[in-house]
Amino acid sequence: MIGTDTAFLLGVLALVGPAVSTQLRVFLLSLTVVDDIVAVTVIGVVYSDSIDISALIVAAVGIAVLVVLGRAGVWRTWPYVLVTIMVWVATVASGMHASIAGMIAGLLIPAFAPRREAVEGAATLFRAFRQSPMAEVGRSAKDALVRAVSVNERIQLVLHPWVSYVIVPVFALANAGVDLRGGVLAEALVSPMTWAVVVGLVGGKFLGIGLFSLGGAKLGLGRLPQGVGPGQVLAGGALSGIGFTVALLIIGLAFDSPELQDQATVGVLLALVMATALGWLVFRLAAILHGETSAGLPRTLARPVDPDRDHLRGPASAPLTLVEFADFECPFCARATGVTKEVREHFGEDLRYVFRHLPLPDVHPHAELAAAGAEAAAAQGRFWEMHDLLFARQDQLELEDLAGYAGRLGLDVEEFLRDVDEQRHAARIREDVADAEASGARGTPTFFVGTQRHIGAYDAQSLIAELEAARRGEADPRRGGRTPLP
């Protein structure tokens, strides 16, 4: 769920920005989240009435309860809703602006990606209910499914239609209207207030976001997102000057005079137009002068498939190619092994399946060791057998486990362990990781159909459909072009 300001920003970016702007969009979304948090904090603290300490203590207790609920793993929604209402009421009673209560609650209510074990547990219970449709089993299946999705996401799903179609439109209708009759527009256009708002929104965001981002990257404090150029950062900074909800809220709180409110509101509307025009101009200049025509991750496989180097299943000369970047400890990669098997069975000798490493040690601590074990097995001609064992036993990837698998496959275990201990194949794994980075693969599993990165679901039917389209030479509607054959 995003705010109106952000919705305007993304809409204008789609109109005047590069055709592919995924990375720039993520960059700007991250900035707007921080910007909104700071703005709401300022509203909550600066534009507050006299503070009632006792009510503030009640709000603080409610916030502490939210923390405890999250740490305790409470998965039902109603405790969070009740406590959040209590925090909101106490915040209003304390004299602080209620927006700060919503921001804090949003940050503290648990949010997480569905875990594989929770999803699998829910699926098991649903299968049990299908076989034995009893009320108790059905309730357990429903609870398991709800538990697999974070409380934060469930609350967002409930609130989204009300916020998007009722609250925000009513707010905009009540606050955006400016009666331009009677010389109001003429007065606003010569008012210092109007142009101060324009300069603050357009110039402030353009210089603040653009120059500080580029300066930080130049000083080594960070780096720009891959695929995003300096000109596009400046253009994104210009578009960030589009203000609406938060700006109008601050205007209503900061000025008591209707005349000043009207002038400031005209400034917000002028800033919207001028920020759009400036962003369009900078995008065009960046494209013409620096060739910055795209702001997304690469979509083409950086290194072509090499049958002498890559791990292949299927004929090396097969007309179709499916490349997977995977992590042996990634649960979704393990599930994808069944998917790729179904795809290979569908195409038979017409498909070659290529496996490349993309271990993610930050989230999967055994991934690099498992990759080294797979390469050590490959050195003895048993890569695919080890590949299948590692995915089948993702919870057993310690060194002694790998040694056991090597013995089970009839490998020279001492040579296998020397390969792993001495990191003889580390360079090859790093090359695969570098290939993934250069090809735009950021997570696992990532598939490439031919030389083009697959976008969307990676179930067997989706991959089969895209491979069939590649064989027929049809355009991929998500890319606006053909999926090249290898």
C-alpha positions as CSV (number, residue, x, y, z in Angstrom):
1,M,0.0,0.0,0.0
2,I,1.5,3.3,-1.1
3,G,0.7,6.9,-0.4
4,T,-0.8,9.3,-2.9
5,D,2.5,11.2,-3.3
6,T,4.3,8.0,-4.2
7,A,1.5,6.9,-6.6
8,F,1.8,10.2,-8.4
9,L,5.6,9.8,-8.6
10,L,5.4,6.2,-10.0
11,G,2.7,7.2,-12.5
12,V,4.7,10.2,-13.8
13,L,7.8,8.0,-13.9
14,A,5.9,5.5,-16.1
15,L,5.0,8.4,-18.5
16,V,8.3,10.3,-18.8
17,G,10.9,7.9,-17.6
18,P,12.7,5.1,-19.4
19,A,10.6,2.2,-20.8
20,V,12.4,-0.2,-18.4
21,S,12.8,1.6,-15.0
22,T,12.7,-1.2,-12.4
23,Q,15.9,-0.3,-10.6
24,L,15.1,3.4,-10.6
25,R,11.6,2.7,-9.3
26,V,13.0,0.7,-6.4
27,F,15.5,3.4,-5.6
28,L,12.8,6.1,-5.6
29,L,10.4,4.0,-3.6
30,S,13.1,3.5,-0.9
31,L,13.7,7.3,-0.8
32,T,10.0,8.1,-0.5
33,V,9.6,5.6,2.4
34,V,12.3,7.4,4.3
35,D,11.0,10.8,3.3
36,D,7.5,10.0,4.5
37,I,8.8,8.6,7.8
38,V,10.7,11.8,8.4
39,A,7.8,14.0,7.3
40,V,5.3,12.1,9.5
41,T,7.7,12.4,12.5
42,V,8.0,16.1,11.9
43,I,4.2,16.4,11.8
44,G,3.8,14.4,14.9
45,V,6.3,16.3,16.9
46,V,6.4,19.9,15.6
47,Y,2.7,20.3,14.9
48,S,1.5,19.0,18.3
49,D,-0.6,20.8,20.9
50,S,0.5,20.9,24.6
51,I,1.6,17.4,25.5
52,D,-0.4,15.3,28.1
53,I,2.3,13.2,29.7
54,S,-0.1,10.6,31.1
55,A,-1.7,9.9,27.7
56,L,1.8,9.8,26.2
57,I,2.8,7.1,28.8
58,V,-0.3,5.1,27.8
59,A,0.8,5.3,24.1
60,A,4.3,4.2,25.0
61,V,2.9,1.2,26.9
62,G,0.9,0.3,23.8
63,I,4.0,0.5,21.7
64,A,5.8,-1.8,24.1
65,V,2.9,-4.3,23.9
66,L,3.2,-4.2,20.0
67,V,6.9,-5.1,20.4
68,V,6.1,-7.9,22.8
69,L,3.4,-9.3,20.5
70,G,5.8,-9.3,17.6
71,R,8.6,-11.0,19.5
72,A,6.2,-13.6,20.9
73,G,5.2,-14.6,17.4
74,V,1.5,-13.8,17.9
75,W,-0.1,-14.4,14.5
76,R,-3.7,-13.5,15.0
77,T,-4.7,-10.0,13.7
78,W,-7.1,-8.7,16.4
79,P,-4.5,-8.2,19.2
80,Y,-2.5,-5.9,17.0
81,V,-5.6,-4.0,15.9
82,L,-6.8,-3.5,19.4
83,V,-3.4,-2.3,20.7
84,T,-2.9,0.0,17.6
85,I,-6.3,1.6,18.3
86,M,-5.3,2.2,21.9
87,V,-2.0,3.7,20.8
88,W,-3.8,6.0,18.3
89,V,-6.4,7.2,20.9
90,A,-3.7,7.8,23.5
91,T,-1.6,9.7,20.9
92,V,-4.5,12.0,20.0
93,A,-5.2,12.5,23.7
94,S,-1.6,13.4,24.4
95,G,-1.7,16.3,21.9
96,M,0.6,14.7,19.3
97,H,-0.5,14.3,15.8
98,A,-2.1,10.9,15.3
99,S,-0.1,10.2,12.1
100,I,2.9,9.3,14.2
101,A,0.9,6.5,15.9
102,G,0.1,4.9,12.5
103,M,3.7,5.1,11.4
104,I,5.0,3.5,14.5
105,A,2.4,0.7,14.3
106,G,3.2,0.1,10.7
107,L,6.9,-0.4,11.6
108,L,6.3,-2.6,14.6
109,I,3.6,-5.0,13.3
110,P,5.5,-8.1,12.0
111,A,6.2,-8.4,8.2
112,F,8.0,-11.3,6.7
113,A,8.1,-13.4,3.5
114,P,6.2,-16.7,3.7
115,R,8.5,-19.4,5.0
116,R,8.6,-22.7,3.1
117,E,7.9,-24.9,6.2
118,A,4.8,-22.8,7.0
119,V,3.5,-23.0,3.4
120,E,4.2,-26.8,3.2
121,G,2.4,-27.3,6.6
122,A,-0.7,-25.5,5.3
123,A,-0.7,-27.5,2.1
124,T,-0.5,-30.7,4.1
125,L,-3.4,-29.7,6.3
126,F,-5.5,-28.8,3.2
127,R,-4.8,-32.2,1.7
128,A,-5.9,-33.7,4.9
129,F,-9.1,-31.7,4.9
130,R,-9.8,-32.7,1.3
131,Q,-9.5,-36.4,2.3
132,S,-11.4,-35.9,5.5
133,P,-13.6,-32.8,5.4
134,M,-14.2,-32.4,9.1
135,A,-14.8,-29.0,10.7
136,E,-11.8,-29.3,13.1
137,V,-9.4,-30.2,10.2
138,G,-10.8,-27.4,8.1
139,R,-10.2,-24.9,10.9
140,S,-6.6,-26.1,11.4
141,A,-6.0,-25.8,7.7
142,K,-7.4,-22.2,7.6
143,D,-5.3,-21.2,10.7
144,A,-2.2,-22.7,9.1
145,L,-2.8,-20.7,5.9
146,V,-3.4,-17.5,7.8
147,R,-0.3,-18.1,9.9
148,A,1.9,-18.4,6.8
149,V,1.2,-14.8,5.8
150,S,2.5,-12.0,8.0
151,V,0.1,-9.9,10.1
152,N,1.3,-6.8,8.4
153,E,0.4,-8.0,5.0
154,R,-3.0,-9.3,6.1
155,I,-3.9,-5.9,7.7
156,Q,-2.7,-4.2,4.5
157,L,-5.0,-6.3,2.4
158,V,-8.0,-5.4,4.6
159,L,-7.2,-1.7,4.7
160,H,-6.1,-1.2,1.1
161,P,-9.6,-0.8,-0.5
162,W,-10.8,1.5,2.2
163,V,-7.7,3.7,2.1
164,S,-7.4,3.7,-1.7
165,Y,-11.1,4.2,-2.6
166,V,-12.5,6.0,0.4
167,I,-10.1,7.7,2.7
168,V,-7.5,9.2,0.3
169,P,-10.2,10.4,-2.3
170,V,-12.2,12.1,0.6
171,F,-9.0,13.6,1.9
172,A,-8.0,14.9,-1.6
173,L,-11.5,16.2,-2.2
174,A,-11.5,18.1,1.1
175,N,-8.1,19.5,0.9
176,A,-7.1,20.0,-2.8
177,G,-9.8,22.4,-3.9
178,V,-8.7,26.0,-4.4
179,D,-11.3,28.6,-5.6
180,L,-9.3,30.4,-8.2
181,R,-12.0,33.1,-8.8
182,G,-11.7,36.6,-7.6
183,G,-8.0,37.0,-8.5
184,V,-6.8,34.2,-6.2
185,L,-4.6,32.7,-8.9
186,A,-3.1,36.1,-9.8
187,E,-2.3,36.7,-6.2
188,A,-0.8,33.3,-5.8
189,L,1.4,33.7,-8.8
190,V,3.1,36.8,-7.3
191,S,3.1,35.6,-3.7
192,P,6.5,34.6,-2.1
193,M,4.6,31.8,-0.4
194,T,3.7,30.1,-3.6
195,W,7.2,30.2,-5.1
196,A,8.8,29.2,-1.8
197,V,6.7,26.0,-1.9
198,V,7.7,25.5,-5.5
199,V,11.4,26.0,-4.8
200,G,11.3,23.9,-1.7
201,L,9.6,20.9,-3.5
202,V,11.2,21.1,-6.9
203,G,14.6,22.6,-6.2
204,G,15.0,21.0,-2.8
205,K,14.3,17.5,-3.9
206,F,16.2,17.8,-7.1
207,L,19.4,19.1,-5.4
208,G,19.0,17.1,-2.2
209,I,18.3,13.7,-3.7
210,G,20.4,14.1,-6.8
211,L,23.5,15.8,-5.5
212,F,23.7,13.9,-2.2
213,S,23.1,10.5,-3.9
214,L,25.8,11.2,-6.5
215,G,28.1,12.8,-3.9
216,G,27.8,9.8,-1.6
217,A,28.5,7.4,-4.5
218,K,31.5,9.5,-5.5
219,L,32.9,9.5,-2.0
220,G,32.5,5.7,-1.7
221,L,29.7,5.9,0.9
222,G,27.5,3.7,-1.3
223,R,26.9,2.9,-4.9
224,L,24.0,3.6,-7.4
225,P,21.7,0.7,-8.2
226,Q,22.9,-1.4,-11.1
227,G,21.5,0.0,-14.3
228,V,20.8,3.5,-13.0
229,G,22.9,6.3,-14.3
230,P,23.7,9.7,-12.8
231,G,21.4,11.5,-15.1
232,Q,18.5,9.2,-14.1
233,V,19.2,9.8,-10.4
234,L,18.9,13.6,-11.0
235,A,15.7,13.1,-13.0
236,G,14.3,10.9,-10.2
237,G,15.2,13.6,-7.7
238,A,13.3,16.1,-9.9
239,L,10.2,13.9,-10.0
240,S,10.4,13.5,-6.2
241,G,9.3,17.1,-6.0
242,I,5.8,15.9,-6.8
243,G,4.0,16.4,-3.5
244,F,0.4,16.0,-2.6
245,T,-1.0,14.3,0.5
246,V,1.8,15.1,3.0
247,A,2.4,18.6,1.6
248,L,-1.3,19.4,1.9
249,L,-1.5,18.0,5.4
250,I,1.4,20.2,6.5
251,I,-0.2,23.2,4.8
252,G,-3.4,22.7,6.8
253,L,-1.4,22.4,10.1
254,A,1.1,25.2,9.5
255,F,-1.1,28.0,8.3
256,D,-4.3,29.4,9.9
257,S,-4.9,32.0,7.2
258,P,-7.1,30.7,4.3
259,E,-5.2,33.1,1.9
260,L,-1.8,31.5,2.8
261,Q,-3.3,28.0,2.6
262,D,-4.6,28.8,-0.9
263,Q,-1.3,30.2,-2.0
264,A,0.7,27.3,-0.6
265,T,-1.8,24.8,-2.3
266,V,-1.3,26.5,-5.6
267,G,2.4,26.2,-5.0
268,V,2.0,22.4,-4.5
269,L,0.0,22.1,-7.8
270,L,2.6,24.2,-9.7
271,A,5.4,22.1,-8.2
272,L,3.7,19.0,-9.5
273,V,3.7,20.3,-13.1
274,M,7.2,21.8,-12.9
275,A,8.7,18.7,-11.3
276,T,7.2,16.6,-14.1
277,A,8.6,18.9,-16.8
278,L,12.1,19.0,-15.2
279,G,12.2,15.3,-14.8
280,W,11.2,14.8,-18.4
281,L,13.9,17.2,-19.6
282,V,16.6,15.6,-17.5
283,F,15.6,12.1,-18.6
284,R,15.9,13.2,-22.3
285,L,19.2,14.8,-21.7
286,A,20.5,11.7,-19.9
287,A,19.4,9.6,-22.8
288,I,20.9,11.8,-25.5
289,L,24.2,12.8,-23.8
290,H,25.0,9.6,-21.8
291,G,22.9,6.9,-23.5
292,E,20.9,6.3,-20.3
293,T,17.9,4.7,-22.0
294,S,17.1,2.0,-19.5
295,A,17.1,1.9,-15.7
296,G,16.4,-1.7,-15.1
297,L,18.5,-4.8,-14.4
298,P,20.2,-6.5,-17.4
299,R,17.9,-9.1,-18.9
300,T,20.4,-10.9,-21.2
301,L,22.6,-13.8,-20.2
302,A,26.1,-12.2,-19.9
303,R,28.1,-15.3,-20.6
304,P,26.9,-17.7,-23.3
305,V,26.4,-21.3,-22.5
306,D,29.7,-23.3,-22.9
307,P,29.1,-27.1,-23.1
308,D,32.8,-27.7,-22.2
309,R,32.4,-25.7,-18.9
310,D,28.8,-25.5,-17.9
311,H,26.8,-28.3,-16.2
312,L,24.3,-29.6,-18.8
313,R,21.5,-32.0,-18.7
314,G,20.3,-32.9,-22.2
315,P,22.1,-32.8,-25.6
316,A,24.6,-30.0,-25.9
317,S,23.3,-29.2,-29.4
318,A,19.6,-29.1,-28.3
319,P,17.6,-26.2,-29.9
320,L,16.2,-24.9,-26.6
321,T,18.1,-23.8,-23.5
322,L,17.0,-23.3,-20.0
323,V,19.6,-21.8,-17.6
324,E,19.0,-21.7,-13.8
325,F,21.0,-19.8,-11.2
326,A,20.4,-21.6,-7.9
327,D,21.5,-22.0,-4.3
328,F,21.6,-25.5,-2.8
329,E,20.2,-24.2,0.5
330,C,17.4,-22.2,-1.1
331,P,14.0,-24.0,-0.4
332,F,12.4,-22.5,-3.5
333,C,15.3,-23.9,-5.6
334,A,14.7,-27.3,-4.2
335,R,11.1,-27.0,-5.3
336,A,12.2,-25.8,-8.7
337,T,14.2,-29.1,-9.2
338,G,10.8,-30.8,-9.7
339,V,9.7,-28.1,-12.0
340,T,12.8,-28.4,-14.2
341,K,12.4,-32.2,-14.3
342,E,8.8,-31.7,-15.6
343,V,10.1,-29.2,-18.2
344,R,12.8,-31.6,-19.3
345,E,10.4,-34.5,-19.6
346,H,8.1,-32.3,-21.8
347,F,10.8,-31.3,-24.3
348,G,12.9,-34.4,-24.2
349,E,16.0,-34.2,-26.4
350,D,15.0,-30.7,-27.6
351,L,16.1,-29.0,-24.4
352,R,19.4,-28.6,-22.6
353,Y,19.2,-27.5,-19.0
354,V,22.1,-25.6,-17.5
355,F,22.9,-25.2,-13.8
356,R,24.9,-22.3,-12.5
357,H,25.8,-21.4,-8.9
358,L,24.4,-18.4,-7.1
359,P,25.0,-19.1,-3.4
360,L,23.5,-16.4,-1.0
361,P,25.6,-16.8,2.1
362,D,23.8,-13.9,3.9
363,V,20.6,-16.0,4.2
364,H,21.9,-19.5,3.5
365,P,25.1,-20.1,5.6
366,H,25.8,-23.5,4.0
367,A,25.2,-22.5,0.4
368,E,28.9,-21.8,-0.5
369,L,30.1,-25.1,1.1
370,A,27.4,-27.0,-0.7
371,A,28.4,-25.4,-4.0
372,A,32.0,-26.4,-3.3
373,G,30.9,-29.9,-2.6
374,A,29.0,-30.1,-5.9
375,E,32.0,-28.9,-7.8
376,A,34.2,-31.4,-6.0
377,A,31.8,-34.1,-7.1
378,A,31.9,-32.7,-10.6
379,A,35.7,-33.2,-10.7
380,Q,35.0,-36.9,-10.2
381,G,32.2,-37.0,-12.8
382,R,29.3,-37.1,-10.4
383,F,27.9,-33.5,-10.4
384,W,24.3,-34.3,-11.1
385,E,24.1,-37.1,-8.6
386,M,25.5,-34.8,-5.9
387,H,23.2,-32.0,-7.1
388,D,20.2,-34.2,-6.5
389,L,21.4,-35.3,-3.1
390,L,22.1,-31.8,-1.9
391,F,18.6,-30.5,-2.9
392,A,17.0,-33.5,-1.3
393,R,18.8,-33.0,2.0
394,Q,18.9,-29.2,2.4
395,D,18.9,-29.5,6.2
396,Q,22.0,-31.6,6.2
397,L,24.8,-29.6,4.5
398,E,27.6,-29.7,7.0
399,L,31.0,-30.8,5.8
400,E,30.6,-34.3,7.4
401,D,27.2,-34.6,5.6
402,L,28.9,-33.8,2.3
403,A,31.6,-36.4,3.0
404,G,28.9,-38.9,3.6
405,Y,27.2,-38.1,0.3
406,A,30.6,-38.5,-1.4
407,G,31.0,-41.9,0.1
408,R,27.5,-42.9,-0.9
409,L,28.2,-41.9,-4.5
410,G,31.4,-44.0,-4.5
411,L,33.7,-41.0,-4.8
412,D,37.3,-40.8,-3.5
413,V,36.3,-39.1,-0.2
414,E,39.8,-38.0,0.7
415,E,40.2,-36.3,-2.7
416,F,36.7,-34.8,-2.4
417,L,37.5,-33.3,1.0
418,R,40.8,-31.9,-0.2
419,D,39.0,-30.2,-3.1
420,V,36.6,-28.6,-0.6
421,D,39.1,-27.7,2.1
422,E,41.6,-26.2,-0.4
423,Q,38.8,-24.3,-2.2
424,R,40.0,-25.6,-5.6
425,H,36.7,-24.7,-7.3
426,A,36.1,-21.3,-5.5
427,A,37.1,-19.4,-8.6
428,R,34.5,-21.2,-10.8
429,I,31.8,-20.5,-8.3
430,R,32.8,-16.8,-8.1
431,E,32.6,-16.7,-11.9
432,D,29.0,-18.0,-11.8
433,V,28.1,-15.4,-9.2
434,A,29.7,-12.7,-11.4
435,D,27.7,-13.9,-14.4
436,A,24.5,-13.8,-12.3
437,E,25.3,-10.2,-11.3
438,A,26.0,-9.1,-14.9
439,S,22.9,-10.9,-16.1
440,G,20.5,-9.2,-13.6
441,A,19.9,-12.3,-11.4
442,R,19.4,-11.1,-7.8
443,G,17.7,-14.0,-6.2
444,T,17.2,-17.7,-6.5
445,P,16.0,-19.4,-8.5
446,T,16.5,-17.2,-11.6
447,F,15.8,-18.7,-15.0
448,F,16.9,-17.7,-18.5
449,V,15.0,-19.0,-21.5
450,G,17.6,-19.0,-24.2
451,T,19.5,-15.8,-23.5
452,Q,16.7,-13.8,-21.9
453,R,15.9,-13.6,-18.2
454,H,12.5,-15.2,-17.4
455,I,10.1,-12.8,-15.6
456,G,7.2,-14.0,-13.5
457,A,6.2,-17.3,-12.1
458,Y,8.6,-20.2,-12.5
459,D,6.1,-23.1,-12.4
460,A,6.5,-25.8,-15.0
461,Q,3.6,-24.5,-17.2
462,S,5.0,-21.0,-17.3
463,L,8.5,-22.1,-18.3
464,I,7.1,-24.6,-20.9
465,A,4.9,-21.8,-22.4
466,E,7.9,-19.4,-22.7
467,L,10.1,-22.1,-24.2
468,E,7.4,-23.1,-26.7
469,A,7.1,-19.4,-27.6
470,A,10.9,-19.2,-28.1
471,R,10.8,-22.2,-30.3
472,R,8.1,-20.6,-32.5
473,G,10.0,-17.3,-32.5
474,E,7.0,-15.5,-30.9
475,A,7.3,-12.1,-29.1
476,D,7.3,-12.3,-25.3
477,P,4.6,-9.8,-24.3
478,R,6.5,-8.9,-21.1
479,R,9.5,-7.8,-23.0
480,G,8.0,-6.5,-26.2
481,G,10.4,-8.6,-28.3
482,R,11.4,-12.1,-29.2
483,T,13.0,-14.5,-26.8
484,P,16.2,-15.4,-28.7
485,L,17.2,-19.0,-29.1
486,P,20.7,-19.9,-28.0
